[in-house]
Amino acid sequence: MKTHSLLISMLVFLCVMGACNSGPVLRNATGFAYEIVVTMDKTAWDAPGGQAIKAELASDIPGLPQAEPAFKITYAMPVHFDGLLTYVRNILIVKIDKNLYTKVSLSSEKNRWAKNQVVLTMTAPDTETILEYVNAHPRSLVDFFSKAERDRTISQLKKEYSTLVMEHVKKRFDVELNAPGSMTFYRDTTGFFWASNNAATGRSDMVVYDFPYQDTNTFTKEYLIRKRDSVMKQNMPGAFPNSYMATDSAWVTYTPVTVNGKYCGELRGLWQVEGDMMGGPFVSHARVDEKNNRVVVVEGFVYAPETDKRNYIRRVEAALYTLRLPGEFEETEELKEAEENSK
């Protein structure tokens, strides 16, 4: 009897200790990628400042053949912002009070009501100040939530990726890359690697190639387009004789970005097949491998006619940030940050 009572006491003690040591269990955030809930006063939402926020979040994504909004917006008045809406993965809260605030300020919080959630709070004295802020900081809201979505994808790719791609690029180029796990079709040749999910809808491909690094003039739009066209013409033939992949140079942008703390040249635009009717968006990253004095290019492109391409291209774009050059095989800053942001 004493033994039985002692067991019960020990179980109660363990349960109490467990309850004390563990925080509240958060449910997973809801909603699809690139969906956002915006909550603010209805009068402010209809005013120029609120409409400027709406216009930015719904602005077209650059580098796509058809107009697609950056985010799908759900608006909720503060009185209705409760229950399921508080569990959505991306939330923007706008508070306006001239007695409390003198300028626009932004603060972010992770996992406020749900796991893997980001909440951005904007405070301002009035809607006119919001309009001025949005005009002075174009795409700042879109960039914030886009990075949050990219970090989620990178975190997922860290756990679920194509081991086939990882093995081949490591052997061929001595680099590491977390490509989507669905990429199981590939071609591996000297100096060029191609992988694809070969999907009937939303086909996504990635390529890796390298070339000797000569000088900083390499990192210009014109040079990288010429190099891309030369490599793709040789390695990505079309279905018909003399057809091949080419860059639609009229719709390409070049942007310097930082990957793992180092300079990276990003090309974004449209590709097409000369001699055929195929085409779609692409994004490429070019980085210098200082150890081997070469430029490593990793690119993702999508073929998805008659359907939206936003989520497909953004998924392969996130994979570009997982590229690790020699000397970076320990977990990169991009992967660390993405993993931290997803917690």
C-alpha positions as CSV (number, residue, x, y, z in Angstrom):
1,M,0.0,0.0,0.0
2,K,2.9,2.3,0.9
3,T,4.6,1.4,-2.4
4,H,1.4,2.2,-4.3
5,S,1.1,5.6,-2.6
6,L,4.8,6.4,-3.2
7,L,4.4,5.7,-7.0
8,I,1.3,8.0,-7.2
9,S,3.2,10.7,-5.4
10,M,6.2,10.4,-7.7
11,L,3.9,10.5,-10.8
12,V,2.2,13.6,-9.5
13,F,5.5,15.2,-8.8
14,L,6.8,14.5,-12.3
15,C,3.7,15.8,-13.9
16,V,3.9,19.0,-11.9
17,M,7.6,19.5,-12.7
18,G,6.8,18.8,-16.4
19,A,4.0,21.4,-16.4
20,C,6.3,23.9,-14.7
21,N,9.2,23.4,-17.1
22,S,7.3,23.4,-20.3
23,G,5.7,26.5,-21.8
24,P,2.4,26.7,-23.5
25,V,2.2,24.4,-26.6
26,L,1.6,26.5,-29.7
27,R,-0.4,25.2,-32.6
28,N,1.1,25.4,-36.0
29,A,0.5,28.5,-38.0
30,T,-2.3,28.2,-40.6
31,G,-2.7,29.5,-44.1
32,F,-0.8,29.0,-47.4
33,A,2.5,30.5,-48.4
34,Y,2.3,34.1,-49.4
35,E,-1.0,34.8,-47.6
36,I,-1.3,37.6,-45.1
37,V,-3.8,39.0,-42.7
38,V,-3.9,42.8,-42.3
39,T,-5.8,44.3,-39.4
40,M,-6.3,48.0,-38.9
41,D,-9.2,50.5,-38.4
42,K,-11.6,50.4,-41.4
43,T,-11.4,54.2,-41.9
44,A,-7.6,54.0,-42.0
45,W,-7.7,51.0,-44.3
46,D,-9.8,52.9,-46.8
47,A,-7.7,56.1,-46.5
48,P,-4.6,56.7,-48.8
49,G,-2.2,55.3,-46.2
50,G,-4.1,52.0,-45.9
51,Q,-4.5,51.8,-49.7
52,A,-0.8,52.3,-50.0
53,I,-0.2,49.3,-47.8
54,K,-2.6,47.2,-49.8
55,A,-1.1,48.3,-53.1
56,E,2.4,47.3,-51.9
57,L,1.4,43.9,-50.5
58,A,-0.5,43.2,-53.7
59,S,2.1,44.6,-56.1
60,D,3.3,42.5,-59.0
61,I,6.3,40.2,-58.5
62,P,9.2,41.1,-60.8
63,G,10.4,38.6,-63.3
64,L,7.2,36.8,-64.1
65,P,5.6,36.6,-67.6
66,Q,2.2,37.5,-66.2
67,A,1.2,39.8,-63.4
68,E,0.9,38.0,-60.0
69,P,0.5,39.6,-56.6
70,A,3.3,39.3,-54.0
71,F,0.7,38.3,-51.4
72,K,-2.9,37.3,-51.1
73,I,-4.4,39.7,-48.6
74,T,-7.2,39.1,-46.0
75,Y,-8.4,42.3,-44.3
76,A,-9.9,42.2,-40.8
77,M,-11.2,45.0,-38.6
78,P,-9.6,44.9,-35.2
79,V,-12.9,43.9,-33.6
80,H,-13.0,40.8,-35.9
81,F,-9.3,39.9,-35.5
82,D,-9.6,36.9,-33.2
83,G,-9.9,33.1,-33.3
84,L,-8.5,31.5,-36.4
85,L,-7.2,34.7,-37.9
86,T,-4.7,35.0,-35.1
87,Y,-3.1,31.7,-36.2
88,V,-2.3,32.8,-39.8
89,R,1.4,32.6,-40.7
90,N,1.8,36.2,-41.8
91,I,0.1,39.0,-39.9
92,L,0.4,42.8,-40.2
93,I,-1.1,44.9,-37.4
94,V,-1.4,48.6,-37.9
95,K,-2.1,50.9,-34.9
96,I,-2.8,54.6,-35.4
97,D,-3.0,57.0,-32.5
98,K,-1.7,60.6,-32.6
99,N,-1.6,60.7,-28.8
100,L,0.8,57.8,-28.6
101,Y,2.9,57.9,-31.7
102,T,4.9,60.7,-33.4
103,K,6.3,58.7,-36.4
104,V,6.0,55.3,-38.1
105,S,7.7,52.5,-36.3
106,L,7.9,48.8,-37.1
107,S,8.4,45.9,-34.7
108,S,8.3,42.2,-35.4
109,E,7.6,39.1,-33.3
110,K,7.8,35.4,-34.0
111,N,5.4,32.8,-32.8
112,R,3.1,35.2,-31.1
113,W,0.0,33.1,-31.4
114,A,1.2,30.1,-33.4
115,K,4.4,28.3,-34.2
116,N,6.2,29.4,-37.4
117,Q,4.4,32.7,-37.4
118,V,5.6,36.2,-38.0
119,V,3.7,39.3,-36.8
120,L,4.7,42.8,-37.9
121,T,3.3,45.7,-36.0
122,M,3.2,49.2,-37.5
123,T,2.4,52.2,-35.3
124,A,1.8,55.7,-36.6
125,P,0.2,59.0,-35.6
126,D,-2.0,59.2,-38.7
127,T,-2.6,57.7,-42.2
128,E,-0.8,60.5,-43.9
129,T,2.4,59.5,-42.1
130,I,1.9,55.9,-43.2
131,L,1.5,57.0,-46.8
132,E,4.8,59.0,-46.6
133,Y,6.5,56.0,-45.1
134,V,5.4,53.6,-47.7
135,N,6.4,56.0,-50.5
136,A,9.8,56.5,-48.9
137,H,10.5,52.8,-48.3
138,P,9.1,51.0,-51.3
139,R,8.7,47.2,-50.9
140,S,9.9,47.2,-47.3
141,L,6.7,45.4,-46.2
142,V,6.8,43.0,-49.1
143,D,10.5,42.3,-48.5
144,F,10.0,41.6,-44.8
145,F,7.2,39.0,-45.3
146,S,8.9,37.5,-48.5
147,K,12.0,36.9,-46.5
148,A,9.9,35.2,-43.7
149,E,8.5,32.9,-46.4
150,R,11.9,32.2,-47.9
151,D,13.3,31.3,-44.4
152,R,10.4,28.9,-43.9
153,T,11.3,27.2,-47.2
154,I,15.0,27.1,-46.5
155,S,14.3,25.5,-43.1
156,Q,12.2,22.9,-44.8
157,L,14.8,22.2,-47.4
158,K,17.4,21.8,-44.7
159,K,15.3,18.8,-43.5
160,E,13.9,17.5,-46.8
161,Y,16.0,17.8,-49.9
162,S,17.2,15.8,-52.9
163,T,20.0,13.6,-51.7
164,L,20.6,12.8,-55.4
165,V,21.3,16.4,-56.2
166,M,23.4,16.9,-53.1
167,E,25.6,13.9,-54.0
168,H,26.1,14.9,-57.6
169,V,27.0,18.5,-57.1
170,K,29.3,17.6,-54.2
171,K,31.2,15.1,-56.5
172,R,31.1,17.3,-59.6
173,F,31.7,20.8,-58.2
174,D,32.7,20.3,-54.6
175,V,29.7,22.3,-53.4
176,E,26.6,21.5,-51.4
177,L,23.0,22.4,-52.4
178,N,19.6,21.6,-50.8
179,A,17.4,21.2,-53.8
180,P,13.7,20.3,-53.4
181,G,13.3,16.6,-52.7
182,S,11.1,16.1,-55.8
183,M,14.0,16.7,-58.1
184,T,14.9,13.2,-59.1
185,F,15.6,13.5,-62.8
186,Y,19.1,14.7,-63.7
187,R,21.9,15.0,-66.2
188,D,25.5,15.2,-65.1
189,T,28.1,16.3,-67.6
190,T,31.5,17.9,-67.3
191,G,31.1,21.4,-65.9
192,F,27.3,21.3,-66.0
193,F,24.6,19.6,-63.8
194,W,20.8,19.7,-64.4
195,A,18.0,18.4,-62.2
196,S,14.2,18.5,-62.5
197,N,11.0,17.3,-60.9
198,N,9.8,16.7,-64.5
199,A,6.2,17.5,-63.2
200,A,3.3,17.7,-65.7
201,T,2.2,20.9,-63.9
202,G,4.6,23.3,-62.3
203,R,7.8,21.8,-63.6
204,S,10.8,23.1,-61.7
205,D,14.5,22.7,-62.8
206,M,17.8,23.7,-61.3
207,V,21.3,23.8,-62.9
208,V,24.8,24.3,-61.6
209,Y,27.8,25.3,-63.6
210,D,31.2,27.0,-63.1
211,F,33.8,29.0,-65.0
212,P,37.1,30.7,-64.2
213,Y,36.9,34.0,-62.3
214,Q,38.9,36.8,-64.0
215,D,37.8,40.1,-62.5
216,T,35.0,42.1,-61.1
217,N,33.6,42.8,-64.6
218,T,32.2,39.3,-64.4
219,F,29.5,40.6,-62.1
220,T,27.5,42.6,-64.6
221,K,24.1,41.9,-66.2
222,E,25.6,41.8,-69.7
223,Y,28.5,39.4,-68.9
224,L,26.3,37.0,-66.9
225,I,23.6,36.9,-69.6
226,R,26.2,36.2,-72.2
227,K,27.7,33.4,-70.1
228,R,24.3,32.0,-69.4
229,D,23.3,31.9,-73.0
230,S,26.5,30.3,-74.0
231,V,26.2,27.5,-71.4
232,M,22.5,26.9,-71.9
233,K,22.8,26.7,-75.7
234,Q,25.4,24.0,-75.3
235,N,23.7,22.1,-72.5
236,M,19.9,22.7,-72.7
237,P,18.7,21.8,-76.2
238,G,15.0,22.0,-77.1
239,A,12.8,19.3,-78.5
240,F,13.3,20.4,-82.1
241,P,16.5,20.5,-84.2
242,N,18.5,23.7,-83.6
243,S,16.3,24.7,-80.7
244,Y,17.8,25.7,-77.3
245,M,17.3,27.7,-74.1
246,A,18.1,31.4,-74.3
247,T,17.6,34.5,-72.1
248,D,14.9,37.0,-72.9
249,S,17.4,39.8,-72.2
250,A,14.8,42.6,-72.4
251,W,13.2,41.4,-69.2
252,V,16.3,40.7,-67.0
253,T,17.4,42.5,-63.9
254,Y,20.7,42.3,-62.1
255,T,20.8,42.8,-58.3
256,P,23.7,42.5,-55.9
257,V,22.6,40.4,-52.9
258,T,24.4,39.0,-49.8
259,V,24.5,35.2,-49.3
260,N,26.3,33.8,-46.3
261,G,27.9,37.2,-45.7
262,K,29.4,37.4,-49.2
263,Y,28.6,39.1,-52.5
264,C,26.3,37.4,-54.9
265,G,25.1,38.5,-58.3
266,E,21.4,37.7,-58.9
267,L,19.9,37.6,-62.3
268,R,16.1,37.5,-62.5
269,G,13.9,37.4,-65.6
270,L,12.5,35.3,-68.4
271,W,13.9,32.4,-70.4
272,Q,12.6,31.1,-73.7
273,V,13.4,28.3,-76.1
274,E,14.7,29.4,-79.5
275,G,12.8,27.4,-82.2
276,D,10.0,26.5,-79.8
277,M,7.1,28.0,-77.8
278,M,8.4,27.2,-74.3
279,G,9.4,29.8,-71.7
280,G,9.0,31.0,-68.2
281,P,10.8,32.7,-65.2
282,F,14.3,32.1,-63.9
283,V,16.5,33.2,-61.0
284,S,20.2,32.7,-60.8
285,H,22.9,33.3,-58.3
286,A,26.6,33.7,-59.2
287,R,29.2,33.6,-56.5
288,V,33.0,33.6,-56.3
289,D,34.7,30.5,-55.0
290,E,37.8,32.2,-53.7
291,K,39.5,28.9,-52.8
292,N,39.4,27.7,-56.4
293,N,39.3,31.1,-58.2
294,R,36.1,30.3,-60.1
295,V,32.5,31.5,-60.3
296,V,29.8,29.0,-59.4
297,V,26.4,29.6,-60.8
298,V,23.2,28.0,-59.5
299,E,19.9,28.7,-61.2
300,G,16.3,27.7,-60.8
301,F,13.7,28.0,-63.6
302,V,10.1,27.1,-64.0
303,Y,7.8,26.0,-66.8
304,A,4.2,26.2,-65.8
305,P,2.1,27.4,-68.8
306,E,-1.5,28.6,-68.0
307,T,-1.0,28.6,-64.2
308,D,0.4,30.9,-61.6
309,K,4.2,30.6,-61.2
310,R,4.9,32.6,-58.0
311,N,5.2,29.8,-55.5
312,Y,7.1,27.6,-57.9
313,I,9.8,30.1,-58.7
314,R,10.1,31.3,-55.1
315,R,10.7,27.7,-53.9
316,V,13.6,27.2,-56.2
317,E,14.8,30.7,-55.4
318,A,15.0,29.8,-51.7
319,A,17.0,26.7,-52.7
320,L,19.7,29.0,-54.3
321,Y,20.4,30.4,-50.8
322,T,21.4,27.0,-49.6
323,L,24.5,26.8,-51.9
324,R,27.6,26.2,-49.9
325,L,31.0,26.7,-51.5
326,P,34.3,25.1,-50.3
327,G,35.0,26.3,-46.8
328,E,31.3,26.8,-46.1
329,F,30.2,23.2,-45.6
330,E,29.4,23.9,-42.0
331,E,25.9,25.2,-41.7
332,T,25.7,28.6,-43.4
333,E,24.3,31.8,-42.0
334,E,21.4,31.5,-44.3
335,L,20.5,28.1,-43.0
336,K,21.1,29.0,-39.4
337,E,18.9,32.1,-39.7
338,A,16.1,30.3,-41.5
339,E,16.1,27.5,-38.9
340,E,16.1,30.1,-36.1
341,N,13.3,32.1,-37.7
342,S,11.1,28.9,-38.1
343,K,11.3,28.1,-34.4
